[in-house]
């Protein structure tokens, strides 16, 4: 399997630095309440206006900060720190946070962008710079949204796109364990409510525009909220036929027919996020479990299918390096 090293980290960082400040093309997530709401992406979002959309810009920032921390001597690290000091300021965060108070914004970036905003804050506070304290009001605002939203979400969202509940809670729980114990406890409780009784998953995936595995995202989340014996039992019931290579869909990397099509290009992200989830699951099961080696091989296979293509077209380049970093990082990765 490809190994994350300083050379690859530099490549990922340069790709992302190249689009964090690229304002156009841009896909806004916005409810217009009147003509005064019409503004450029950079006016609406003075930090997260690049990378085609808000959430991709957020996790692009997470990615470059993580790389700068892991590889502080790589050439891009100095550029990352300079950019962060310029952009991650109290004033700019205040504008980003105020956007959430607009009428009609309750569903803004829910839950995918919420979770990545928490992950970004969690990374920023580890840098010994003012970036974490600057981002904290935004993170707290999204944590409050999770706290209000999760009790009223009757059914989990299992689709493999931005609405996916398990993936968002996987990221949010990692942040909440450190920064908001009450939210962490709520996430654990709701995870049990929604997923604890799931059995014999058929893994009818992927859909044609999915970048997350519904099955593996759920399993990765359960590995965080259950202890080792509990998770081993649950996982054996959830996917009981993995040793026989079933469901075959989970072992087969998605085919990407057109990387210039933004929705079809999601499938490269599916391959990389599956690899990440497989590695989390393998680590949680332990190297003595019969599925451990199977999961590691599946991860390697999925990485090989999409890692060579993260810079093929802007429809993938504006976000795929983040998922490549997840796929290649030792678990836990957030």
VOBA-1610 file (N, C-alpha, C; in pm, whole numbers, padded with zeros to 5 digits, always signed):
BEGIN
Unk+00084-00119+00000Unk+00000+00000+00000Unk+00088+00124+00000Unk+00045+00228-00070Unk+00114+00356-00069Unk+00123+00408+00074Unk+00238+00464+00108Unk+00262+00516+00242Unk+00265+00668+00238Unk+00198+00731+00332Unk+00205+00875+00345Unk+00343+00913+00396Unk+00412+00996+00320Unk+00542+01046+00361Unk+00550+01194+00328Unk+00666+01256+00353Unk+00679+01400+00333Unk+00660+01440+00188Unk+00701+01355+00096Unk+00687+01387-00047Unk+00539+01389-00085Unk+00466+01288-00045Unk+00323+01283-00077Unk+00248+01392+00000Unk+00289+01417+00123Unk+00225+01524+00200Unk+00242+01659+00131Unk+00361+01685+00079Unk+00385+01810+00006Unk+00294+01818-00116Unk+00278+01707-00186Unk+00192+01707-00305Unk+00048+01738-00266Unk-00003+01671-00163Unk-00140+01697-00118Unk-00156+01843-00078Unk-00060+01894-00002Unk-00070+02031+00048Unk-00071+02131-00066Unk+00014+02112-00165Unk+00020+02206-00277Unk-00108+02202-00358Unk-00164+02084-00377Unk-00293+02075-00447Unk-00398+02159-00376Unk-00404+02146-00245Unk-00509+02214-00170Unk-00482+02362-00154Unk-00358+02400-00131Unk-00325+02543-00127Unk-00362+02611-00257Unk-00359+02536-00366Unk-00391+02593-00496Unk-00537+02625-00515Unk-00626+02563-00436Unk-00768+02592-00457Unk-00838+02652-00335Unk-00774+02659-00220Unk-00840+02719-00104Unk-00880+02864-00130Unk-00802+02934-00211Unk-00833+03072-00244Unk-00891+03091-00383Unk-00928+02981-00449Unk-00989+02989-00582Unk-01139+03006-00566Unk-01187+03126-00592Unk-01326+03158-00562Unk-01424+03100-00663Unk-01384+03089-00786Unk-01475+03042-00891Unk-01411+02927-00968Unk-01493+02832-01014Unk-01638+02819-00996Unk-01672+02791-00849Unk-01795+02827-00810Unk-01835+02808-00671Unk-01983+02769-00666Unk-02012+02673-00579Unk-02150+02627-00556Unk-02192+02669-00416Unk-02280+02769-00409Unk-02325+02820-00280Unk-02435+02732-00220Unk-02437+02724-00087Unk-02547+02664-00013Unk-02614+02778+00061Unk-02720+02833+00000Unk-02775+02957+00054Unk-02924+02968+00025Unk-02998+03014+00126Unk-03138+03053+00109Unk-03141+03205+00096Unk-03200+03253-00011Unk-03212+03397-00031Unk-03340+03449+00033Unk-03325+03543+00122Unk-03441+03606+00186Unk-03474+03741+00124Unk-03390+03787+00032Unk-03411+03914-00035Unk-03289+03949-00116Unk-03298+04054-00196Unk-03186+04089-00285Unk-03058+04125-00211Unk-03069+04169-00087Unk-02949+04205-00011Unk-02863+04083+00020Unk-02921+03964+00010Unk-02844+03843+00038Unk-02753+03804-00077Unk-02772+03863-00193Unk-02687+03831-00307Unk-02550+03895-00289Unk-02448+03813-00286Unk-02312+03862-00269Unk-02217+03757-00321Unk-02092+03794-00337Unk-01991+03699-00385Unk-01959+03598-00275Unk-01906+03482-00312Unk-01867+03385-00209Unk-01772+03442-00105Unk-01675+03523-00147Unk-01577+03575-00052Unk-01638+03679+00041Unk-01742+03748-00002Unk-01811+03840+00088Unk-01894+03765+00191Unk-01959+03658+00147Unk-02041+03579+00238Unk-01956+03496+00334Unk-01845+03445+00282Unk-01761+03352+00357Unk-01614+03393+00342Unk-01567+03484+00425Unk-01433+03538+00406Unk-01320+03439+00429Unk-01349+03324+00491Unk-01249+03218+00505Unk-01276+03107+00405Unk-01399+03058+00403Unk-01430+02935+00330Unk-01501+02964+00197Unk-01438+03045+00114Unk-01498+03083-00014Unk-01437+03009-00132Unk-01331+02935-00110Unk-01264+02866-00219Unk-01309+02722-00232Unk-01233+02645-00310Unk-01251+02500-00318Unk-01388+02456-00365Unk-01453+02538-00447Unk-01580+02506-00513Unk-01701+02516-00420Unk-01689+02475-00293Unk-01801+02484-00201Unk-01749+02495-00058Unk-01838+02537+00031Unk-01800+02569+00168Unk-01737+02450+00239Unk-01803+02335+00233Unk-01752+02221+00310Unk-01619+02171+00258Unk-01597+02177+00127Unk-01468+02134+00074Unk-01357+02227+00119Unk-01389+02356+00129Unk-01291+02452+00179Unk-01259+02425+00325Unk-01361+02394+00403Unk-01339+02365+00545Unk-01247+02244+00560Unk-01279+02135+00492Unk-01193+02019+00515Unk-01060+02029+00440Unk-01053+02118+00341Unk-00922+02149+00285Unk-00831+02214+00388Unk-00888+02306+00467Unk-00812+02367+00576Unk-00771+02263+00679Unk-00863+02173+00716Unk-00827+02064+00807Unk-00708+01986+00753Unk-00713+01955+00625Unk-00609+01873+00563Unk-00472+01942+00569Unk-00466+02070+00529Unk-00333+02133+00526Unk-00279+02157+00666Unk-00367+02187+00763Unk-00318+02202+00900Unk-00267+02069+00954Unk-00338+01961+00925Unk-00292+01829+00969Unk-00156+01796+00906Unk-00142+01824+00778Unk-00015+01794+00712Unk+00099+01879+00767Unk+00072+02005+00796Unk+00176+02092+00852Unk+00219+02043+00989Unk+00126+01988+01066Unk+00161+01936+01198Unk+00239+01806+01187Unk+00199+01720+01094Unk+00268+01592+01077Unk+00405+01607+01013Unk+00417+01704+00923Unk+00541+01722+00846Unk+00585+01868+00852Unk+00627+01915+00969Unk+00658+02057+00984Unk+00777+02104+00903Unk+00860+02011+00855Unk+00977+02049+00775Unk+00952+02045+00625Unk+00834+02006+00583Unk+00810+02006+00439Unk+00801+02150+00391Unk+00841+02178+00266Unk+00842+02317+00218Unk+00708+02388+00229Unk+00599+02314+00210Unk+00466+02378+00212Unk+00426+02422+00351Unk+00489+02370+00456Unk+00444+02399+00592Unk+00450+02548+00623Unk+00555+02614+00579Unk+00566+02758+00606Unk+00456+02836+00536Unk+00422+02795+00413Unk+00314+02862+00341Unk+00180+02836+00408Unk+00160+02716+00460Unk+00036+02684+00529Unk+00020+02772+00653Unk+00126+02782+00730Unk+00117+02861+00854Unk+00094+03009+00824Unk+00159+03059+00720Unk+00138+03199+00684Unk-00005+03223+00638Unk-00058+03131+00558Unk-00196+03144+00511Unk-00293+03135+00627Unk-00267+03043+00719Unk-00357+03029+00834Unk-00357+03154+00920Unk-00242+03213+00942Unk-00236+03335+01024Unk-00308+03452+00957Unk-00310+03451+00824Unk-00380+03556+00751Unk-00531+03535+00752Unk-00576+03409+00747Unk-00717+03381+00723Unk-00795+03341+00848Unk-00734+03268+00939Unk-00807+03216+01055Unk-00800+03316+01168Unk-00873+03426+01152Unk-00870+03537+01246Unk-01006+03554+01312Unk-01006+03621+01427Unk-01131+03646+01499Unk-01232+03718+01410Unk-01186+03816+01335Unk-01277+03898+01254Unk-01343+03816+01145Unk-01265+03733+01078Unk-01322+03655+00968Unk-01410+03543+01021Unk-01371+03484+01130Unk-01456+03381+01190Unk-01590+03441+01234Unk-01589+03564+01283Unk-01713+03628+01324Unk-01811+03640+01208Unk-01762+03670+01089Unk-01849+03678+00972Unk-01903+03540+00936Unk-01816+03439+00940Unk-01861+03303+00911Unk-01968+03259+01012Unk-01949+03293+01138Unk-02043+03252+01240Unk-02175+03327+01227Unk-02167+03455+01195Unk-02289+03535+01179Unk-02376+03483+01066Unk-02316+03423+00964Unk-02393+03368+00853Unk-02495+03266+00902Unk-02460+03195+01010Unk-02549+03090+01061Unk-02676+03146+01121Unk-02677+03274+01155Unk-02795+03336+01215Unk-02895+03386+01112Unk-02860+03378+00984Unk-02952+03424+00881Unk-03079+03339+00880Unk-03194+03397+00852Unk-03317+03317+00836Unk-03297+03210+00728Unk-03346+03093+00756Unk-03336+02985+00659Unk-03203+02912+00658Unk-03120+02937+00758Unk-02987+02876+00758Unk-02978+02751+00845Unk-03088+02706+00902Unk-03081+02594+00996Unk-03022+02469+00930Unk-03050+02450+00802Unk-02999+02332+00734Unk-02867+02353+00662Unk-02808+02470+00679Unk-02682+02499+00610Unk-02575+02397+00647Unk-02532+02322+00545Unk-02421+02226+00556Unk-02446+02116+00659Unk-02571+02083+00684Unk-02604+01979+00781Unk-02602+01842+00717Unk-02536+01743+00777Unk-02445+01752+00892Unk-02298+01749+00852Unk-02272+01731+00722Unk-02135+01708+00674Unk-02045+01826+00704Unk-02088+01947+00667Unk-02007+02065+00693Unk-01994+02093+00842Unk-02100+02064+00918Unk-02092+02082+01064Unk-01977+01998+01121Unk-01974+01871+01079Unk-01874+01780+01134Unk-01733+01821+01095Unk-01717+01864+00971Unk-01583+01905+00929Unk-01539+02034+00998Unk-01634+02122+01029Unk-01597+02243+01104Unk-01545+02206+01243Unk-01606+02105+01306Unk-01556+02058+01435Unk-01417+01996+01420Unk-01400+01914+01316Unk-01270+01851+01295Unk-01162+01956+01271Unk-01195+02061+01196Unk-01098+02167+01171Unk-01058+02234+01301Unk-01155+02268+01384Unk-01121+02329+01512Unk-01035+02235+01596Unk-01071+02107+01598Unk-00994+02011+01675Unk-00850+02002+01630Unk-00827+02014+01501Unk-00690+02016+01450Unk-00621+02147+01482Unk-00691+02258+01465Unk-00628+02389+01482Unk-00578+02410+01624Unk-00650+02358+01724Unk-00608+02382+01862Unk-00480+02308+01897Unk-00436+02217+01812Unk-00315+02141+01840Unk-00188+02209+01790Unk-00202+02329+01737Unk-00089+02393+01670Unk-00017+02498+01753Unk-00061+02527+01874Unk+00007+02628+01952Unk+00005+02765+01889Unk-00098+02792+01810Unk-00116+02920+01743Unk-00256+02970+01778Unk-00288+03097+01747Unk-00421+03148+01783Unk-00534+03097+01694Unk-00505+03012+01599Unk-00607+02968+01505Unk-00720+02893+01576Unk-00685+02809+01672Unk-00788+02732+01741Unk-00883+02819+01819Unk-00830+02917+01893Unk-00918+03005+01970Unk-01003+03090+01878Unk-00949+03128+01762Unk-01028+03205+01667Unk-01145+03123+01614Unk-01122+02996+01586Unk-01226+02911+01528Unk-01325+02858+01631Unk-01296+02873+01758Unk-01382+02812+01859Unk-01527+02859+01853Unk-01556+02989+01834Unk-01699+03027+01827Unk-01775+02957+01715Unk-01710+02936+01603Unk-01776+02864+01493Unk-01799+02719+01531Unk-01698+02656+01591Unk-01714+02517+01633Unk-01824+02505+01737Unk-01829+02595+01833Unk-01933+02588+01935Unk-02072+02607+01876Unk-02081+02691+01774Unk-02210+02711+01709Unk-02258+02584+01642Unk-02166+02512+01578Unk-02206+02387+01513Unk-02230+02277+01615Unk-02155+02277+01724Unk-02183+02180+01830Unk-02322+02201+01886Unk-02362+02326+01903Unk-02497+02356+01952Unk-02602+02307+01852Unk-02571+02317+01725Unk-02665+02268+01624Unk-02679+02116+01632Unk-02567+02046+01648Unk-02575+01901+01666Unk-02659+01868+01790Unk-02635+01939+01899Unk-02706+01911+02024Unk-02856+01930+02008Unk-02896+02029+01931Unk-03038+02053+01909Unk-03098+01956+01807Unk-03019+01917+01709Unk-03072+01840+01596Unk-03081+01690+01625Unk-02981+01633+01689Unk-02977+01487+01703Unk-03097+01430+01777Unk-03149+01494+01883Unk-03265+01435+01949Unk-03390+01431+01862Unk-03402+01518+01766Unk-03523+01519+01684Unk-03507+01448+01550Unk-03387+01396+01523Unk-03368+01317+01401Unk-03418+01176+01429Unk-03540+01148+01386Unk-03602+01020+01418Unk-03530+00905+01350Unk-03492+00924+01225Unk-03432+00816+01147Unk-03294+00860+01098Unk-03193+00774+01106Unk-03062+00812+01052Unk-03067+00819+00901Unk-02983+00901+00846Unk-02972+00914+00700Unk-02857+00824+00655Unk-02889+00728+00570Unk-02794+00625+00534Unk-02736+00643+00394Unk-02783+00740+00319Unk-02729+00760+00186Unk-02581+00796+00194Unk-02506+00765+00088Unk-02362+00785+00092Unk-02317+00920+00044Unk-02396+01022+00069Unk-02357+01158+00030Unk-02356+01247+00155Unk-02370+01378+00137Unk-02343+01472+00245Unk-02435+01457+00366Unk-02552+01399+00348Unk-02644+01385+00458Unk-02613+01268+00551Unk-02517+01183+00516Unk-02493+01061+00590Unk-02471+01088+00739Unk-02550+01023+00822Unk-02544+01047+00966Unk-02418+00987+01028Unk-02385+00864+00993Unk-02275+00795+01060Unk-02142+00865+01037Unk-02115+00906+00914Unk-01988+00972+00886Unk-01975+01101+00965Unk-02081+01181+00967Unk-02076+01307+01040Unk-02053+01283+01189Unk-02118+01183+01245Unk-02101+01157+01388Unk-01965+01099+01419Unk-01906+01029+01325Unk-01769+00978+01345Unk-01672+01094+01366Unk-01684+01197+01282Unk-01599+01315+01298Unk-01638+01395+01422Unk-01767+01413+01441Unk-01814+01496+01553Unk-01778+01434+01687Unk-01786+01303+01697Unk-01755+01237+01824Unk-01609+01254+01861Unk-01520+01245+01762Unk-01378+01264+01790Unk-01353+01402+01849Unk-01422+01504+01798Unk-01408+01640+01853Unk-01473+01649+01990Unk-01593+01596+02002Unk-01669+01614+02124Unk-01606+01544+02243Unk-01538+01433+02221Unk-01471+01365+02332Unk-01374+01457+02404Unk-01314+01548+02330Unk-01215+01639+02386Unk-01279+01770+02431Unk-01377+01821+02354Unk-01424+01958+02372Unk-01567+01973+02423Unk-01646+01867+02421Unk-01787+01879+02461Unk-01838+01742+02507Unk-01808+01703+02632Unk-01848+01569+02678Unk-01997+01543+02669Unk-02079+01645+02688Unk-02224+01624+02679Unk-02264+01586+02538Unk-02206+01652+02438Unk-02235+01616+02299Unk-02182+01476+02269Unk-02065+01443+02320Unk-02011+01309+02298Unk-02107+01204+02352Unk-02161+01226+02471Unk-02255+01131+02529Unk-02383+01121+02445Unk-02430+01234+02394Unk-02549+01234+02310Unk-02523+01155+02182Unk-02406+01174+02122Unk-02373+01100+02000Unk-02370+00950+02027Unk-02312+00910+02139Unk-02308+00767+02173Unk-02451+00713+02189Unk-02535+00788+02258Unk-02671+00741+02281Unk-02749+00728+02151Unk-02739+00828+02065Unk-02814+00822+01939Unk-02757+00716+01845Unk-02627+00696+01849Unk-02567+00590+01769Unk-02623+00455+01809Unk-02635+00430+01937Unk-02697+00306+01984Unk-02843+00298+01940Unk-02916+00408+01953Unk-03056+00408+01912Unk-03073+00366+01767Unk-02988+00420+01680Unk-03007+00402+01536Unk-02946+00272+01482Unk-02832+00231+01538Unk-02753+00130+01469Unk-02727+00002+01549Unk-02754+00001+01679Unk-02710-00112+01761Unk-02775-00244+01721Unk-02894-00239+01666Unk-02965-00362+01632Unk-02954-00400+01485Unk-02871-00330+01409Unk-02856-00361+01266Unk-02788-00498+01249Unk-02843-00578+01159Unk-02792-00711+01134Unk-02790-00741+00984Unk-02695-00824+00944Unk-02689-00881+00809Unk-02704-00774+00702Unk-02615-00676+00706Unk-02619-00565+00610Unk-02597-00616+00467Unk-02683-00575+00376Unk-02673-00618+00237Unk-02577-00532+00155Unk-02546-00413+00204Unk-02451-00322+00137Unk-02490-00300-00009Unk-02611-00253-00030Unk-02656-00218-00165Unk-02597-00082-00201Unk-02475-00084-00240Unk-02401+00038-00273Unk-02295+00002-00378Unk-02242+00102-00447Unk-02272+00245-00431Unk-02385+00292-00520Unk-02444+00404-00481Unk-02524+00481-00575Unk-02431+00556-00669Unk-02487+00610-00774Unk-02405+00667-00879Unk-02332+00795-00844Unk-02367+00859-00730Unk-02296+00982-00694Unk-02247+00979-00550Unk-02230+00861-00493Unk-02195+00849-00352Unk-02044+00855-00331Unk-02004+00920-00222Unk-01862+00924-00186Unk-01838+00864-00049Unk-01941+00807+00012Unk-01929+00739+00140Unk-01997+00604+00130Unk-01943+00507+00200Unk-02007+00377+00214Unk-02100+00381+00334Unk-02228+00361+00309Unk-02323+00358+00419Unk-02287+00249+00519Unk-02252+00132+00469Unk-02222+00019+00557Unk-02095+00042+00637Unk-01988+00079+00569Unk-01859+00090+00637Unk-01851+00213+00726Unk-01920+00321+00688Unk-01924+00439+00775Unk-01993+00405+00906Unk-02101+00330+00897Unk-02171+00288+01018Unk-02082+00202+01105Unk-02013+00106+01043Unk-01926+00018+01121Unk-01811+00096+01185Unk-01754+00192+01113Unk-01647+00272+01169Unk-01697+00352+01290Unk-01818+00407+01279Unk-01874+00480+01393Unk-01895+00387+01511Unk-01950+00271+01488Unk-01975+00178+01598Unk-01845+00136+01665Unk-01736+00132+01591Unk-01607+00097+01652Unk-01561+00202+01752Unk-01613+00324+01738Unk-01577+00432+01832Unk-01659+00425+01960Unk-01781+00376+01952Unk-01871+00387+02067Unk-01888+00255+02141Unk-01829+00146+02089Unk-01834+00017+02156Unk-01693-00024+02197Unk-01682-00098+02305Unk-01550-00152+02339Unk-01518-00271+02248Unk-01398-00325+02261Unk-01354-00427+02165Unk-01445-00549+02162Unk-01477-00609+02276Unk-01567-00726+02267Unk-01704-00692+02211Unk-01757-00579+02252Unk-01889-00539+02201Unk-01884-00517+02050Unk-01781-00446+02005Unk-01773-00419+01861Unk-01753-00547+01783Unk-01670-00636+01831Unk-01646-00762+01759Unk-01777-00839+01741Unk-01856-00845+01848Unk-01986-00915+01838Unk-02079-00842+01742Unk-02090-00711+01758Unk-02180-00635+01671Unk-02139-00650+01525Unk-02010-00636+01497Unk-01962-00640+01359Unk-01986-00778+01297Unk-01968-00883+01378Unk-01994-01017+01327Unk-02138-01038+01287Unk-02230-00972+01357Unk-02372-00981+01320Unk-02405-00887+01203Unk-02338-00774+01197Unk-02369-00673+01095Unk-02323-00717+00957Unk-02203-00770+00949Unk-02149-00818+00821Unk-02097-00960+00843Unk-02185-01058+00850Unk-02145-01193+00891Unk-02074-01274+00785Unk-02070-01227+00661Unk-02017-01310+00553Unk-01890-01252+00489Unk-01822-01163+00560Unk-01704-01101+00501Unk-01594-01202+00471Unk-01579-01301+00554Unk-01474-01401+00531Unk-01496-01476+00400Unk-01619-01478+00352Unk-01651-01541+00222Unk-01654-01439+00109Unk-01609-01317+00137Unk-01605-01214+00034Unk-01739-01152+00003Unk-01831-01158+00095Unk-01965-01104+00075Unk-01999-01003+00186Unk-02070-00895+00152Unk-02119-00855+00020Unk-02003-00813-00072Unk-02006-00862-00195Unk-01898-00835-00289Unk-01883-00686-00319Unk-01993-00612-00308Unk-01986-00469-00339Unk-01884-00398-00251Unk-01865-00442-00128Unk-01773-00374-00037Unk-01627-00400-00070Unk-01601-00499-00153Unk-01464-00532-00191Unk-01428-00483-00330Unk-01526-00426-00399Unk-01508-00387-00539Unk-01499-00236-00550Unk-01383-00181-00585Unk-01374-00035-00601Unk-01471+00014-00708Unk-01527+00130-00683Unk-01621+00188-00779Unk-01548+00231-00905Unk-01614+00213-01017Unk-01562+00258-01147Unk-01605+00402-01170Unk-01511+00487-01207Unk-01539+00628-01230Unk-01531+00653-01381Unk-01645+00673-01443Unk-01650+00680-01589Unk-01614+00816-01645Unk-01632+00924-01564Unk-01610+01060-01615Unk-01573+01150-01498Unk-01445+01178-01486Unk-01398+01257-01371Unk-01422+01407-01389Unk-01474+01448-01503Unk-01513+01588-01520Unk-01657+01612-01475Unk-01730+01506-01447Unk-01866+01515-01395Unk-01857+01514-01243Unk-01898+01626-01181Unk-01878+01640-01038Unk-01945+01533-00955Unk-02060+01484-00997Unk-02129+01381-00921Unk-02063+01245-00940Unk-02031+01212-01065Unk-01965+01083-01089Unk-01827+01080-01024Unk-01760+01195-01020Unk-01629+01203-00956Unk-01636+01173-00807Unk-01756+01180-00748Unk-01771+01141-00608Unk-01722+00999-00584Unk-01728+00915-00685Unk-01694+00774-00665Unk-01546+00755-00633Unk-01459+00845-00677Unk-01321+00838-00631Unk-01315+00860-00481Unk-01396+00951-00431Unk-01402+00972-00287Unk-01455+00850-00215Unk-01550+00780-00276Unk-01600+00657-00216Unk-01487+00557-00197Unk-01406+00540-00300Unk-01295+00444-00288Unk-01201+00482-00175Unk-01170+00611-00164Unk-01076+00655-00060Unk-01139+00649+00079Unk-01267+00687+00090Unk-01330+00682+00222Unk-01357+00538+00265Unk-01384+00449+00171Unk-01393+00308+00205Unk-01261+00257+00261Unk-01151+00295+00196Unk-01020+00252+00245Unk-00998+00298+00388Unk-01034+00424+00414Unk-01022+00478+00549Unk-01106+00397+00648Unk-01231+00370+00611Unk-01319+00295+00700Unk-01269+00152+00720Unk-01223+00088+00613Unk-01170-00048+00627Unk-01054-00050+00726Unk-00968+00051+00722Unk-00853+00054+00811Unk-00895+00079+00956Unk-00996+00162+00976Unk-01049+00182+01111Unk-01105+00051+01165Unk-01182-00018+01081Unk-01243-00144+01122Unk-01136-00248+01153Unk-01035-00258+01068Unk-00928-00355+01092Unk-00859-00328+01225Unk-00831-00201+01253Unk-00765-00166+01379Unk-00853-00199+01498Unk-00982-00175+01484Unk-01074-00201+01595Unk-01088-00350+01622Unk-01085-00432+01517Unk-01098-00577+01534Unk-00971-00638+01591Unk-00855-00581+01555Unk-00728-00635+01600Unk-00671-00734+01500Unk-00538-00748+01503Unk-00473-00826+01398Unk-00492-00977+01412Unk-00554-01022+01521Unk-00583-01164+01535Unk-00720-01202+01480Unk-00799-01103+01447Unk-00934-01132+01396Unk-00925-01177+01250Unk-01004-01276+01209Unk-00995-01326+01071Unk-01028-01222+00964Unk-01101-01118+00998Unk-01135-01016+00898Unk-01027-00910+00887Unk-00933-00905+00981Unk-00832-00800+00981Unk-00756-00794+00849Unk-00700-00905+00806Unk-00622-00906+00682Unk-00710-00879+00561Unk-00833-00927+00565Unk-00927-00902+00455Unk-00954-00753+00443Unk-00976-00688+00555Unk-01004-00545+00555Unk-00883-00466+00505Unk-00764-00504+00546Unk-00644-00434+00501Unk-00624-00448+00351Unk-00648-00567+00299Unk-00637-00587+00154Unk-00740-00504+00079Unk-00861-00499+00131Unk-00965-00418+00067Unk-00926-00271+00066Unk-00869-00223+00175Unk-00824-00084+00181Unk-00719-00058+00073Unk-00622-00145+00063Unk-00516-00128-00036Unk-00572-00125-00177Unk-00665-00212-00205Unk-00726-00221-00338Unk-00801-00093-00372Unk-00874-00039-00276Unk-00950+00083-00301Unk-00860+00205-00318Unk-00754+00213-00239Unk-00660+00324-00255Unk-00598+00322-00394Unk-00557+00206-00438Unk-00492+00194-00569Unk-00585+00237-00682Unk-00715+00221-00663Unk-00810+00254-00769Unk-00824+00404-00790Unk-00805+00485-00687Unk-00838+00628-00700Unk-00725+00723-00664Unk-00628+00682-00587Unk-00521+00775-00551Unk-00451+00835-00673Unk-00428+00761-00781Unk-00361+00822-00897Unk-00443+00931-00966Unk-00568+00949-00928Unk-00658+01037-01005Unk-00701+01163-00929Unk-00642+01192-00815Unk-00693+01303-00736Unk-00668+01439-00801Unk-00578+01446-00897Unk-00551+01573-00965Unk-00596+01572-01110Unk-00681+01477-01148Unk-00720+01465-01289Unk-00809+01580-01335Unk-00898+01626-01250Unk-00994+01728-01289Unk-01037+01804-01164Unk-01068+01934-01180Unk-01103+02016-01064Unk-01224+01963-00989Unk-01312+01891-01056Unk-01428+01835-00989Unk-01388+01736-00880Unk-01271+01678-00892Unk-01217+01595-00785Unk-01107+01663-00708Unk-01027+01741-00777Unk-00910+01801-00713Unk-00947+01894-00600Unk-01065+01957-00607Unk-01102+02053-00503Unk-01134+01988-00368Unk-01129+01852-00361Unk-01162+01788-00233Unk-01096+01654-00208Unk-01051+01585-00312Unk-01008+01447-00295Unk-00882+01430-00212Unk-00795+01530-00207Unk-00672+01514-00128Unk-00704+01495+00020Unk-00814+01554+00067Unk-00854+01531+00206Unk-00886+01384+00229Unk-00960+01324+00137Unk-00997+01184+00155Unk-00877+01093+00132Unk-00784+01135+00049Unk-00661+01058+00034Unk-00581+01060+00163Unk-00578+01175+00231Unk-00509+01183+00359Unk-00575+01091+00461Unk-00706+01092+00467Unk-00776+00999+00557Unk-00737+00854+00526Unk-00741+00818+00398Unk-00716+00680+00359Unk-00576+00633+00396Unk-00480+00724+00393Unk-00340+00684+00415Unk-00293+00706+00558Unk-00375+00769+00641Unk-00333+00797+00778Unk-00367+00678+00867Unk-00282+00649+00965Unk-00315+00541+01059Unk-00437+00579+01143Unk-00528+00487+01165Unk-00646+00518+01246Unk-00607+00534+01393Unk-00681+00620+01467Unk-00787+00707+01419Unk-00728+00826+01345Unk-00803+00880+01249Unk-00748+00980+01159Unk-00809+01118+01177Unk-00902+01137+01271Unk-00961+01270+01294Unk-00954+01301+01444
//
